[in-house]
Amino acid sequence: MAEIVIKTGKEHMDVKEIHRFLSEESYWAKGIPYALVNHSLTHSFCIGAFADDKQIGFARVITDYHTFGWLADVYVLPEYRGKGISKTIMAHLMAQPWAKRLRRLMLNTKDAHGLYRQFQFTDLANPAYVMEVHRPNAHLEYREE
């Protein structure tokens, strides 16, 4: 397998490939418009895994860089899974100086709990304290302003 290179910053991401994966293969963002993905990356800390200059993995953190972060859109292309790439992405994220000072880093996922537990994610200490406005299909109604 080719060497895996980790890059950060939207300017280094293949936004078209990220959109393709999210809109076609993810369980959480099927049908999401390109413009919405593009805007969301602008306002996030982006991490990409690359092999031979091809983006094969991605994660982003929506954050203020001081107190809180929300980990989102984590994926590795199916043909590259099981090779430790998601661990490499997570290790790179958790090594960021700003990530180490966050009071809370959260995510929402239906799978890969074992991966996230390796990086100190736990079940909510007080789930009754957490509330949400849940609009799972909001992206399907997105109109660029």
Secondary structure as GFF3:
##gff-version 3
##sequence-region A 1 145
A	DSSP	beta_strand	4	8	.	.	.	ID=ss1
A	DSSP	three_ten_helix	10	12	.	.	.	ID=ss2
A	DSSP	alpha_helix	15	24	.	.	.	ID=ss3
A	DSSP	alpha_helix	34	42	.	.	.	ID=ss4
A	DSSP	beta_strand	45	51	.	.	.	ID=ss5
A	DSSP	beta_strand	54	63	.	.	.	ID=ss6
A	DSSP	beta_strand	68	76	.	.	.	ID=ss7
A	DSSP	three_ten_helix	78	80	.	.	.	ID=ss8
A	DSSP	alpha_helix	85	94	.	.	.	ID=ss9
A	DSSP	alpha_helix	97	100	.	.	.	ID=ss10
A	DSSP	beta_strand	104	107	.	.	.	ID=ss11
A	DSSP	alpha_helix	113	117	.	.	.	ID=ss12
A	DSSP	three_ten_helix	127	129	.	.	.	ID=ss13
A	DSSP	three_ten_helix	138	141	.	.	.	ID=ss14
###
